[in-house]
Amino acid sequence: MKKQKWIVLAVALMLIGIAASFLVRLQSRQKLGPPGLKLSPESLLSEEGKPVGSNSVYFPKHVLDYKSQAGVITTAELGWLPKDTTYGRREYVAVDGFQMTLSAVLMGTDRTSIHKPQICMAGQGWKIESTETVQIPIERPHRYSLAVKKMTNSKSNGTQKKKAIYVYWFVAQDRLTAEHWERMWWMAEHLIGTGELQRWAYVSCVGICDPGQETPTFNRMKELIAATVPDFQLTAGAPVVTTASTR
């Protein structure tokens, strides 16, 4: 029995060694694919007012009746995410004061730039109450449905309670998904099959509101997302097929 255990251990170590060798060779020859988002030559700023990288993910300045300004990348983000991460952030304010923030995290060769979005909200002190997949209709460059995750979160500060509606999805060249596991599967499949590392981005939109205002807040977020996505996202979903009515 002892001899059999040593044989099993030896085989396991051999398989681990073969797998490690394969991954090292794969990584040495991999190339980085193009992004599924537009890039801007403008750099965002850190909390200290210093430029972050040499470019950023593009978000439109003028959308519907919103004014906007570039967002700031926090010290925590810069310390946590890999150095070759590219960021995008823009804060939108409507004429009635309603605010939303669009953000993007675009990976480089270090794939750990993209993480589970739940980590972001929990790290900021928000309690996740519910998560669901919803479809947002996009009209350009053709009509399609963008699948996104919608998270409803809450936070209490003494007697004051706030809600946060957090919407996110993942995008690469010719790939869209709201599922973290599907993104991981596609990335591994593509890398093994082509030697190319898909350059995934994680796009999010957040709106803060009072309890009871979750639905109107999400409706306004859907409107902003539908209006901006065609301007910053290069990847579109499959066209919605409409069947002509017959008489």
Backbone as CSV, one residue per row, in Angstrom:
resi,resn,N_x,N_y,N_z,CA_x,CA_y,CA_z,C_x,C_y,C_z
1,MET,0.823,-1.209,0.000,0.000,0.000,0.000,0.857,1.259,0.000
2,LYS,1.956,1.223,0.782,2.842,2.376,0.855,3.474,2.651,-0.499
3,LYS,3.846,1.571,-1.204,4.448,1.706,-2.526,3.461,2.348,-3.496
4,GLN,2.187,1.951,-3.427,1.164,2.503,-4.305,0.983,4.000,-4.066
5,LYS,1.033,4.415,-2.799,0.907,5.843,-2.476,2.045,6.639,-3.109
6,TRP,3.272,6.086,-3.050,4.412,6.786,-3.648,4.266,6.866,-5.163
7,ILE,3.703,5.838,-5.769,3.498,5.854,-7.226,2.476,6.928,-7.598
8,VAL,1.371,6.968,-6.839,0.343,7.987,-7.094,0.915,9.384,-6.931
9,LEU,1.721,9.591,-5.888,2.335,10.898,-5.649,3.274,11.269,-6.784
10,ALA,4.054,10.301,-7.246,5.003,10.561,-8.334,4.270,10.946,-9.618
11,VAL,3.186,10.215,-9.911,2.401,10.520,-11.116,1.775,11.911,-11.005
12,ALA,1.241,12.238,-9.828,0.631,13.550,-9.628,1.644,14.666,-9.820
13,LEU,2.848,14.501,-9.249,3.901,15.512,-9.396,4.325,15.645,-10.855
14,MET,4.371,14.511,-11.565,4.743,14.551,-12.976,3.717,15.332,-13.787
15,LEU,2.429,15.084,-13.520,1.370,15.791,-14.231,1.393,17.288,-13.926
16,ILE,1.652,17.629,-12.660,1.756,19.043,-12.281,2.918,19.692,-13.024
17,GLY,4.037,18.970,-13.109,5.203,19.499,-13.813,4.932,19.710,-15.287
18,ILE,4.240,18.756,-15.906,3.904,18.878,-17.330,2.972,20.073,-17.559
19,ALA,1.967,20.197,-16.686,1.025,21.312,-16.818,1.724,22.648,-16.632
20,ALA,2.618,22.736,-15.640,3.355,23.981,-15.389,4.240,24.328,-16.577
21,SER,4.912,23.317,-17.137,5.770,23.549,-18.298,4.965,24.042,-19.489
22,PHE,3.764,23.435,-19.692,2.893,23.852,-20.794,2.457,25.300,-20.623
23,LEU,2.070,25.680,-19.401,1.611,27.045,-19.146,2.731,28.062,-19.330
24,VAL,3.958,27.689,-18.927,5.095,28.597,-19.104,5.366,28.817,-20.586
25,ARG,5.364,27.721,-21.373,5.602,27.857,-22.814,4.489,28.658,-23.474
26,LEU,3.247,28.435,-23.025,2.107,29.155,-23.581,2.208,30.643,-23.285
27,GLN,2.602,30.966,-22.057,2.716,32.369,-21.671,3.834,33.067,-22.424
28,SER,4.919,32.337,-22.718,6.065,32.944,-23.387,5.754,33.321,-24.831
29,ARG,4.780,32.630,-25.443,4.483,32.906,-26.842,3.158,33.649,-27.032
30,GLN,2.462,33.953,-25.941,1.166,34.595,-26.085,1.304,36.047,-26.506
31,LYS,0.339,36.524,-27.254,0.270,37.935,-27.626,-1.044,38.486,-27.106
32,LEU,-1.075,39.794,-26.906,-2.257,40.425,-26.325,-3.190,40.868,-27.435
33,GLY,-4.457,40.474,-27.329,-5.442,40.835,-28.334,-5.882,42.284,-28.221
34,PRO,-6.597,42.771,-29.230,-7.102,44.150,-29.194,-8.262,44.276,-28.209
35,PRO,-8.503,45.467,-27.683,-9.603,45.654,-26.727,-10.946,45.751,-27.438
36,GLY,-12.011,45.599,-26.669,-13.355,45.781,-27.195,-13.919,47.155,-26.886
37,LEU,-13.070,48.045,-26.342,-13.464,49.409,-26.008,-12.566,50.412,-26.719
38,LYS,-13.086,51.606,-26.951,-12.280,52.669,-27.544,-11.323,53.237,-26.500
39,LEU,-10.148,53.647,-26.965,-9.168,54.262,-26.076,-8.979,55.736,-26.436
40,SER,-8.645,56.520,-25.442,-8.395,57.950,-25.613,-6.946,58.243,-25.232
41,PRO,-6.277,59.176,-25.934,-4.905,59.532,-25.572,-4.820,60.342,-24.274
42,GLU,-5.964,60.725,-23.723,-5.979,61.502,-22.486,-5.811,60.593,-21.270
43,SER,-4.989,61.025,-20.333,-4.784,60.270,-19.093,-5.757,60.746,-18.024
44,LEU,-6.204,59.836,-17.197,-6.955,60.216,-16.011,-5.971,60.600,-14.916
45,LEU,-6.489,61.177,-13.831,-5.629,61.611,-12.740,-5.879,60.771,-11.494
46,SER,-4.833,60.625,-10.694,-4.955,59.946,-9.403,-5.464,60.933,-8.361
47,GLU,-5.699,60.456,-7.161,-6.134,61.342,-6.078,-5.086,62.389,-5.751
48,GLU,-3.841,62.097,-6.103,-2.757,63.050,-5.876,-2.561,64.010,-7.041
49,GLY,-3.413,63.881,-8.065,-3.335,64.773,-9.212,-2.293,64.377,-10.242
50,LYS,-1.797,63.151,-10.174,-0.782,62.692,-11.120,-1.432,61.880,-12.232
51,PRO,-0.911,61.971,-13.473,-1.473,61.201,-14.582,-1.373,59.698,-14.317
52,VAL,-2.419,58.991,-14.685,-2.451,57.537,-14.544,-2.306,56.925,-15.941
53,GLY,-1.139,56.394,-16.242,-0.903,55.792,-17.549,-0.777,56.829,-18.642
54,SER,-0.681,56.336,-19.877,-0.517,57.220,-21.030,-1.819,57.397,-21.808
55,ASN,-2.843,56.642,-21.459,-4.142,56.775,-22.113,-5.236,56.307,-21.164
56,SER,-6.457,56.269,-21.651,-7.586,55.856,-20.823,-8.678,55.296,-21.727
57,VAL,-9.635,54.621,-21.126,-10.810,54.177,-21.870,-11.682,55.402,-22.144
58,TYR,-12.150,55.509,-23.368,-12.945,56.673,-23.780,-14.391,56.553,-23.323
59,PHE,-14.893,57.614,-22.697,-16.318,57.762,-22.436,-16.752,59.112,-23.000
60,PRO,-17.920,59.211,-23.649,-18.355,60.479,-24.248,-18.608,61.560,-23.202
61,LYS,-18.262,62.783,-23.553,-18.444,63.904,-22.632,-19.883,64.403,-22.627
62,HIS,-20.518,64.385,-23.780,-21.862,64.949,-23.913,-22.861,63.837,-24.221
63,VAL,-23.766,63.579,-23.282,-24.773,62.528,-23.430,-26.115,63.048,-22.916
64,LEU,-27.140,62.962,-23.772,-28.485,63.391,-23.386,-28.428,64.785,-22.754
65,ASP,-29.014,64.956,-21.567,-28.981,66.278,-20.917,-27.981,66.306,-19.759
66,TYR,-26.984,65.418,-19.797,-26.017,65.327,-18.705,-24.781,66.180,-18.970
67,LYS,-24.283,66.798,-17.909,-22.941,67.359,-17.915,-22.002,66.292,-17.364
68,SER,-20.721,66.380,-17.689,-19.821,65.335,-17.206,-18.432,65.878,-16.943
69,GLN,-17.698,65.104,-16.158,-16.292,65.393,-15.912,-15.548,64.088,-15.699
70,ALA,-14.247,64.112,-15.985,-13.436,62.911,-15.811,-13.367,62.542,-14.341
71,GLY,-13.451,61.248,-14.043,-13.355,60.786,-12.672,-11.915,60.579,-12.248
72,VAL,-11.720,60.410,-10.963,-10.391,60.224,-10.378,-10.175,58.748,-10.058
73,ILE,-8.960,58.264,-10.272,-8.611,56.887,-9.930,-8.026,56.890,-8.517
74,THR,-8.577,56.066,-7.658,-8.196,56.105,-6.250,-6.837,55.455,-5.994
75,THR,-6.254,55.833,-4.872,-4.976,55.249,-4.458,-5.115,53.752,-4.227
76,ALA,-6.263,53.334,-3.686,-6.489,51.912,-3.431,-6.482,51.122,-4.736
77,GLU,-7.122,51.648,-5.763,-7.147,50.972,-7.061,-5.743,50.842,-7.645
78,LEU,-4.996,51.920,-7.584,-3.649,51.907,-8.152,-2.729,50.961,-7.395
79,GLY,-2.972,50.818,-6.096,-2.133,49.923,-5.313,-2.509,48.468,-5.447
80,TRP,-3.767,48.219,-5.804,-4.277,46.857,-5.846,-4.153,46.229,-7.230
81,LEU,-4.473,47.004,-8.271,-4.507,46.457,-9.627,-3.124,46.524,-10.288
82,PRO,-2.861,45.637,-11.266,-1.546,45.605,-11.941,-1.193,46.931,-12.609
83,LYS,0.098,47.150,-12.785,0.585,48.406,-13.337,0.157,48.627,-14.776
84,ASP,-0.101,47.538,-15.534,-0.462,47.710,-16.944,-1.979,47.809,-17.150
85,THR,-2.723,48.057,-16.071,-4.169,48.258,-16.173,-4.464,49.624,-16.786
86,THR,-5.447,49.671,-17.681,-5.914,50.938,-18.249,-7.294,51.234,-17.683
87,TYR,-7.513,52.492,-17.274,-8.758,52.857,-16.596,-9.614,53.773,-17.462
88,GLY,-10.890,53.770,-17.144,-11.821,54.746,-17.699,-12.785,55.155,-16.607
89,ARG,-13.088,56.432,-16.508,-14.051,56.882,-15.487,-14.603,58.246,-15.867
90,ARG,-15.916,58.358,-15.832,-16.549,59.643,-16.116,-17.798,59.776,-15.255
91,GLU,-17.953,60.953,-14.651,-19.078,61.230,-13.766,-20.090,62.106,-14.499
92,TYR,-21.332,61.641,-14.536,-22.400,62.331,-15.257,-23.409,62.919,-14.269
93,VAL,-23.796,64.181,-14.511,-24.751,64.875,-13.643,-25.864,65.445,-14.506
94,ALA,-27.125,65.083,-14.185,-28.286,65.588,-14.923,-28.671,66.968,-14.413
95,VAL,-29.558,67.626,-15.125,-29.961,68.995,-14.759,-30.667,69.034,-13.405
96,ASP,-31.269,67.911,-12.980,-31.940,67.886,-11.680,-31.014,67.420,-10.555
97,GLY,-29.719,67.241,-10.872,-28.750,66.856,-9.854,-28.484,65.377,-9.745
98,PHE,-29.231,64.565,-10.467,-29.027,63.117,-10.424,-27.644,62.774,-10.984
99,GLN,-26.916,61.867,-10.286,-25.544,61.553,-10.670,-25.349,60.062,-10.913
100,MET,-24.504,59.771,-11.892,-24.077,58.400,-12.176,-22.609,58.424,-12.575
101,THR,-21.928,57.317,-12.339,-20.523,57.197,-12.716,-20.327,55.972,-13.596
102,LEU,-19.706,56.181,-14.752,-19.309,55.092,-15.636,-17.823,54.808,-15.415
103,SER,-17.475,53.543,-15.263,-16.078,53.163,-15.051,-15.723,51.972,-15.928
104,ALA,-14.433,51.843,-16.219,-13.944,50.671,-16.946,-12.554,50.322,-16.448
105,VAL,-12.298,49.041,-16.345,-10.970,48.519,-16.025,-10.582,47.600,-17.177
106,LEU,-9.535,47.959,-17.897,-9.077,47.213,-19.070,-7.749,46.552,-18.757
107,MET,-7.699,45.232,-18.875,-6.477,44.503,-18.541,-5.403,44.671,-19.601
108,GLY,-4.140,44.476,-19.156,-3.020,44.367,-20.073,-2.602,42.907,-20.128
109,THR,-1.311,42.653,-20.058,-0.848,41.262,-20.074,-1.103,40.555,-18.756
110,ASP,-1.296,41.334,-17.680,-1.619,40.751,-16.381,-3.135,40.636,-16.263
111,ARG,-3.636,39.418,-16.349,-5.081,39.191,-16.392,-5.771,39.439,-15.059
112,THR,-5.014,39.653,-13.971,-5.634,39.870,-12.658,-6.251,41.260,-12.525
113,SER,-6.144,42.086,-13.583,-6.841,43.381,-13.561,-8.342,43.197,-13.432
114,ILE,-8.849,42.094,-14.024,-10.288,41.847,-14.010,-10.617,40.896,-12.871
115,HIS,-11.510,41.318,-12.001,-11.849,40.547,-10.819,-13.367,40.508,-10.648
116,LYS,-13.824,39.762,-9.680,-15.259,39.708,-9.418,-15.744,41.067,-8.906
117,PRO,-16.739,41.668,-9.555,-17.230,42.988,-9.143,-17.739,43.037,-7.707
118,GLN,-18.188,41.905,-7.171,-18.694,41.888,-5.793,-17.631,42.343,-4.805
119,ILE,-16.367,42.126,-5.161,-15.273,42.537,-4.283,-15.248,44.048,-4.129
120,CYS,-15.536,44.761,-5.230,-15.505,46.231,-5.200,-16.518,46.787,-4.205
121,MET,-17.756,46.310,-4.293,-18.802,46.852,-3.437,-18.568,46.508,-1.973
122,ALA,-18.190,45.265,-1.706,-17.931,44.865,-0.324,-16.769,45.657,0.260
123,GLY,-15.752,45.924,-0.563,-14.592,46.678,-0.099,-14.922,48.118,0.240
124,GLN,-16.018,48.642,-0.332,-16.436,50.012,-0.054,-17.507,50.084,1.039
125,GLY,-17.762,48.941,1.674,-18.694,48.935,2.791,-20.146,48.714,2.432
126,TRP,-20.427,48.349,1.177,-21.801,48.117,0.754,-22.208,46.670,1.016
127,LYS,-23.439,46.452,1.420,-23.998,45.119,1.601,-24.825,44.770,0.368
128,ILE,-24.485,43.656,-0.266,-25.183,43.231,-1.470,-26.514,42.581,-1.068
129,GLU,-27.623,43.150,-1.539,-28.948,42.637,-1.205,-29.479,41.681,-2.263
130,SER,-29.194,41.964,-3.531,-29.691,41.101,-4.604,-28.838,41.287,-5.853
131,THR,-28.812,40.237,-6.673,-28.100,40.272,-7.955,-28.966,39.581,-8.999
132,GLU,-29.122,40.211,-10.147,-29.915,39.618,-11.218,-29.349,40.013,-12.574
133,THR,-29.634,39.204,-13.588,-29.230,39.506,-14.954,-30.386,40.191,-15.665
134,VAL,-30.098,41.317,-16.300,-31.129,42.053,-17.038,-30.608,42.377,-18.430
135,GLN,-31.516,42.699,-19.322,-31.176,43.037,-20.701,-31.428,44.523,-20.936
136,ILE,-30.443,45.204,-21.536,-30.602,46.613,-21.884,-30.604,46.727,-23.407
137,PRO,-31.677,47.254,-24.009,-31.728,47.396,-25.468,-30.735,48.472,-25.951
138,ILE,-29.930,48.104,-26.936,-28.980,49.030,-27.567,-29.385,49.169,-29.032
139,GLU,-29.413,50.389,-29.534,-29.923,50.625,-30.887,-28.838,50.761,-31.952
140,ARG,-27.611,51.037,-31.573,-26.534,51.231,-32.551,-25.353,50.314,-32.215
141,PRO,-24.583,49.840,-33.228,-24.731,50.055,-34.685,-25.891,49.286,-35.286
142,HIS,-26.494,48.393,-34.495,-27.737,47.726,-34.864,-28.458,47.408,-33.551
143,ARG,-29.669,47.008,-33.637,-30.434,46.721,-32.426,-30.008,45.375,-31.828
144,TYR,-29.614,45.401,-30.552,-29.274,44.172,-29.847,-29.536,44.357,-28.353
145,SER,-29.513,43.254,-27.615,-29.722,43.297,-26.170,-28.392,43.096,-25.453
146,LEU,-28.037,44.021,-24.589,-26.820,43.924,-23.798,-27.160,43.293,-22.447
147,ALA,-26.620,42.102,-22.200,-26.851,41.441,-20.917,-25.917,42.028,-19.866
148,VAL,-26.469,42.457,-18.749,-25.683,43.035,-17.662,-26.130,42.429,-16.335
149,LYS,-25.254,42.546,-15.344,-25.630,42.180,-13.975,-26.043,43.452,-13.235
150,LYS,-27.154,43.357,-12.527,-27.641,44.465,-11.717,-27.583,44.050,-10.249
151,MET,-26.798,44.767,-9.480,-26.681,44.506,-8.048,-27.336,45.654,-7.278
152,THR,-28.192,45.301,-6.331,-28.780,46.288,-5.425,-28.069,46.174,-4.085
153,ASN,-27.540,47.291,-3.599,-26.708,47.299,-2.399,-27.215,48.343,-1.415
154,SER,-26.859,48.180,-0.155,-27.274,49.134,0.864,-26.116,49.417,1.819
155,LYS,-26.191,50.608,2.418,-25.184,51.010,3.406,-25.845,51.945,4.415
156,SER,-25.573,51.740,5.683,-26.137,52.597,6.731,-25.036,53.406,7.394
157,ASN,-25.317,54.688,7.588,-24.387,55.572,8.280,-25.155,56.241,9.407
158,GLY,-25.173,55.567,10.559,-25.987,56.067,11.656,-27.457,55.826,11.349
159,THR,-28.241,56.898,11.313,-29.668,56.779,11.018,-29.960,56.891,9.524
160,GLN,-28.950,57.243,8.744,-29.144,57.434,7.308,-28.814,56.160,6.541
161,LYS,-29.703,55.765,5.638,-29.478,54.585,4.820,-29.497,54.971,3.350
162,LYS,-28.565,54.430,2.587,-28.476,54.697,1.161,-28.487,53.385,0.387
163,LYS,-28.938,53.468,-0.843,-28.914,52.336,-1.753,-27.977,52.661,-2.934
164,ALA,-27.353,51.635,-3.454,-26.514,51.779,-4.640,-26.943,50.741,-5.662
165,ILE,-27.267,51.204,-6.855,-27.555,50.301,-7.971,-26.263,50.191,-8.779
166,TYR,-25.760,48.984,-8.876,-24.466,48.749,-9.530,-24.684,47.811,-10.711
167,VAL,-24.351,48.277,-11.900,-24.554,47.513,-13.129,-23.190,47.245,-13.757
168,TYR,-22.960,46.009,-14.198,-21.658,45.710,-14.809,-21.773,44.636,-15.881
169,TRP,-20.766,44.599,-16.745,-20.628,43.547,-17.748,-19.170,43.497,-18.194
170,PHE,-18.831,42.459,-18.964,-17.461,42.254,-19.441,-17.441,42.292,-20.970
171,VAL,-16.371,42.850,-21.525,-16.282,42.976,-22.979,-14.849,42.762,-23.452
172,ALA,-14.706,42.022,-24.540,-13.443,41.858,-25.251,-13.761,41.985,-26.734
173,GLN,-12.762,41.827,-27.585,-13.027,41.889,-29.017,-14.011,40.771,-29.405
174,ASP,-15.171,41.164,-29.923,-16.191,40.226,-30.396,-16.778,39.348,-29.290
175,ARG,-16.646,39.752,-28.037,-17.199,38.970,-26.927,-17.869,39.900,-25.914
176,LEU,-19.077,39.507,-25.486,-19.805,40.230,-24.451,-20.411,39.216,-23.492
177,THR,-20.323,39.476,-22.209,-20.963,38.597,-21.230,-21.161,39.339,-19.914
178,ALA,-22.158,38.914,-19.176,-22.369,39.424,-17.819,-21.864,38.435,-16.782
179,GLU,-21.326,37.292,-17.245,-20.916,36.221,-16.343,-19.398,36.142,-16.202
180,HIS,-18.923,36.216,-14.968,-17.485,36.136,-14.712,-16.921,34.779,-15.157
181,TRP,-17.633,33.681,-14.872,-17.141,32.351,-15.216,-17.054,32.168,-16.733
182,GLU,-18.017,32.764,-17.470,-18.002,32.635,-18.930,-16.824,33.387,-19.517
183,ARG,-16.540,34.561,-18.971,-15.360,35.314,-19.416,-14.090,34.505,-19.200
184,MET,-13.954,33.887,-18.041,-12.772,33.086,-17.742,-12.649,31.901,-18.706
185,TRP,-13.771,31.245,-18.989,-13.770,30.089,-19.893,-13.350,30.508,-21.298
186,TRP,-13.952,31.584,-21.811,-13.615,32.062,-23.147,-12.145,32.466,-23.243
187,MET,-11.641,33.111,-22.203,-10.254,33.559,-22.227,-9.300,32.368,-22.284
188,ALA,-9.553,31.339,-21.469,-8.695,30.161,-21.475,-8.789,29.414,-22.802
189,GLU,-10.011,29.260,-23.303,-10.233,28.561,-24.576,-9.516,29.275,-25.718
190,HIS,-9.623,30.597,-25.766,-8.999,31.389,-26.827,-7.480,31.344,-26.732
191,LEU,-6.960,31.411,-25.515,-5.517,31.400,-25.318,-4.908,30.071,-25.752
192,ILE,-5.539,28.981,-25.360,-5.027,27.661,-25.727,-5.135,27.431,-27.236
193,GLY,-6.235,27.900,-27.831,-6.459,27.654,-29.248,-5.654,28.535,-30.180
194,THR,-5.342,29.770,-29.754,-4.692,30.724,-30.667,-3.366,31.276,-30.152
195,GLY,-3.109,31.140,-28.849,-1.915,31.759,-28.273,-2.094,33.240,-28.012
196,GLU,-3.321,33.742,-28.236,-3.609,35.158,-28.008,-4.389,35.326,-26.712
197,LEU,-3.953,36.273,-25.886,-4.645,36.580,-24.641,-5.691,37.649,-24.916
198,GLN,-6.964,37.287,-24.775,-8.027,38.266,-24.984,-7.868,39.421,-24.000
199,ARG,-8.048,40.634,-24.495,-7.901,41.808,-23.636,-9.279,42.218,-23.104
200,TRP,-9.642,41.636,-21.974,-10.961,41.866,-21.403,-11.027,43.185,-20.630
201,ALA,-12.216,43.756,-20.639,-12.509,44.940,-19.836,-13.748,44.671,-18.992
202,TYR,-13.776,45.313,-17.869,-14.907,45.223,-16.937,-15.505,46.625,-16.857
203,VAL,-16.745,46.773,-17.351,-17.418,48.067,-17.418,-18.503,48.113,-16.350
204,SER,-18.623,49.239,-15.683,-19.629,49.345,-14.624,-20.260,50.725,-14.612
205,CYS,-21.463,50.786,-14.049,-22.181,52.047,-13.863,-22.834,51.991,-12.487
206,VAL,-22.701,53.060,-11.724,-23.263,53.070,-10.375,-24.077,54.343,-10.159
207,GLY,-25.215,54.179,-9.483,-26.061,55.302,-9.103,-26.479,55.147,-7.650
208,ILE,-26.357,56.204,-6.877,-26.710,56.192,-5.453,-28.090,56.824,-5.287
209,CYS,-28.921,56.229,-4.425,-30.258,56.768,-4.232,-30.758,56.483,-2.825
210,ASP,-31.897,57.079,-2.487,-32.554,56.812,-1.211,-33.366,55.521,-1.321
211,PRO,-33.618,54.852,-0.212,-34.485,53.667,-0.240,-35.839,53.991,-0.862
212,GLY,-36.317,53.102,-1.714,-37.587,53.320,-2.402,-37.431,53.904,-3.791
213,GLN,-36.211,54.392,-4.101,-35.952,54.996,-5.414,-35.128,54.090,-6.330
214,GLU,-35.064,52.803,-5.995,-34.232,51.891,-6.764,-34.689,51.758,-8.223
215,THR,-35.987,51.618,-8.438,-36.496,51.418,-9.802,-36.288,52.640,-10.689
216,PRO,-36.695,53.844,-10.276,-36.439,55.006,-11.139,-34.944,55.259,-11.347
217,THR,-34.131,54.956,-10.348,-32.679,55.124,-10.507,-32.154,54.181,-11.572
218,PHE,-32.567,52.919,-11.514,-32.108,51.958,-12.516,-32.615,52.318,-13.911
219,ASN,-33.825,52.828,-14.016,-34.348,53.230,-15.319,-33.511,54.335,-15.944
220,ARG,-33.067,55.272,-15.129,-32.218,56.346,-15.653,-30.822,55.821,-16.004
221,MET,-30.351,54.861,-15.246,-29.058,54.257,-15.569,-29.136,53.505,-16.892
222,LYS,-30.223,52.767,-17.119,-30.410,52.058,-18.392,-30.397,53.040,-19.562
223,GLU,-31.041,54.177,-19.369,-31.105,55.189,-20.422,-29.711,55.727,-20.749
224,LEU,-28.910,55.994,-19.704,-27.562,56.496,-19.926,-26.680,55.436,-20.591
225,ILE,-26.777,54.197,-20.128,-25.976,53.117,-20.707,-26.326,52.926,-22.179
226,ALA,-27.621,52.915,-22.504,-28.052,52.739,-23.887,-27.542,53.857,-24.782
227,ALA,-27.440,55.068,-24.223,-26.998,56.214,-25.020,-25.484,56.255,-25.197
228,THR,-24.722,55.734,-24.213,-23.264,55.848,-24.279,-22.567,54.641,-24.883
229,VAL,-23.109,53.443,-24.686,-22.435,52.219,-25.151,-22.026,52.279,-26.621
230,PRO,-22.887,52.723,-27.548,-22.464,52.749,-28.953,-21.278,53.669,-29.221
231,ASP,-21.019,54.609,-28.319,-19.923,55.558,-28.526,-18.591,55.084,-27.957
232,PHE,-18.601,54.173,-26.970,-17.321,53.755,-26.392,-17.019,52.266,-26.570
233,GLN,-18.030,51.478,-26.942,-17.835,50.035,-27.033,-17.735,49.597,-28.490
234,LEU,-16.654,48.906,-28.827,-16.424,48.455,-30.190,-17.144,47.151,-30.497
235,THR,-17.425,46.369,-29.486,-18.092,45.081,-29.651,-19.599,45.240,-29.477
236,ALA,-20.346,44.671,-30.409,-21.804,44.702,-30.330,-22.334,43.275,-30.265
237,GLY,-23.508,43.130,-29.708,-24.125,41.815,-29.615,-24.777,41.393,-30.918
238,ALA,-25.324,40.195,-30.918,-26.007,39.679,-32.106,-27.261,40.502,-32.379
239,PRO,-27.498,40.857,-33.646,-28.688,41.652,-33.974,-29.980,40.962,-33.535
240,VAL,-30.910,41.766,-33.048,-32.229,41.250,-32.703,-32.993,40.997,-33.998
241,VAL,-33.450,39.777,-34.164,-34.180,39.406,-35.383,-35.656,39.647,-35.155
242,THR,-36.240,40.478,-35.984,-37.662,40.742,-35.896,-38.368,40.044,-37.043
243,THR,-39.428,39.366,-36.723,-40.197,38.642,-37.738,-41.331,39.522,-38.238
244,ALA,-41.336,39.732,-39.546,-42.387,40.567,-40.125,-43.741,39.876,-39.986
245,SER,-44.717,40.639,-39.612,-46.055,40.063,-39.448,-46.655,39.728,-40.807
246,THR,-47.412,38.668,-40.857,-48.050,38.265,-42.108,-49.549,38.361,-41.983
247,ARG,-50.172,38.640,-43.072,-51.621,38.747,-43.080,-52.228,37.506,-43.695
